[in-house]
């Protein structure tokens, strides 16, 4: 489990084919001496298992299912990626709970500047759109972001300067694909309520009628 607070922006150095998938070799500024084989690392929001460790770099394998569901299939050497190691029980939860299980990929629809902020508009596939609410949370390429605005088939986030500079979001341009993961808490609420809305999603009215809001 992760928090969506990116710890480093790594660089893909090599991609090789292994039985059943691809192996990504990634350079990182994180202290790999502290890494352990088998631990989980989120790479652009995708939970992967560390399979090799060397000073300043590590390798992780991606299965065909993972490649098919995420943007990892489009990675090339030289690409910068967001990295986050798995959450420990003693860590601060600075973002929101992120599993590293991509729900869908979307595309960047537009980027505009408002003062020091970047407002980025994304495509919202149905698998994700049903869980989006204004001021709610969403993970984009592994970055925990607050939803700024929701409309039909799309949503926007306002990215603060620090997040823009400290993540690979700054590399994205209109048309680029991104990994999207909806808030797991919204999924649990929908499950508990039986998903009984016209579009199968969770609404503020449904939450109020079910006693979750006053």
VENMOBEL-V663886 format. One line per field, one symbol per residue. phi: phi as a letter, one per 20 degrees, with the letter a starting at -180 (. if undefined). burial: b if it has 24 or more other C-alpha atoms within 12 Angstrom, else e. A space follows every 10 residues. Layout:
phi=???
burial=???
This chain:
phi=.cdndfeade cfebccecgn rcdddcebef fffefcgnfe cedlndfcdf dbcbgmbbcb dcfgffffec effefcgnfe cfcbfffdfe ffefdbfcen dfeadccfea ccdcmeeded dcfcfgfdgf decfmedbdd lndfcefebc bgmbbccdef gffffecegf efcgnfecec cffffffffg ffenmecgdn decffffffe necc
burial=bbbbbbbbbb bbbebeeeee ebbbbbbbeb ebeebeeebb bbbbbbbbbb bbbeeebbbb bbbeebbebb bbbebeeebb bbbbbbbeee eeeebbbbbb bbbbbbbbbe beeeeeebbb bbbbbebbbb bbbeebbbbb bbbbbbbbbb eeebbbbbbb eebbeebbbb ebeeebbbbb bbbbebbebb eeeeeeeeee bbbeeeeeee eeee
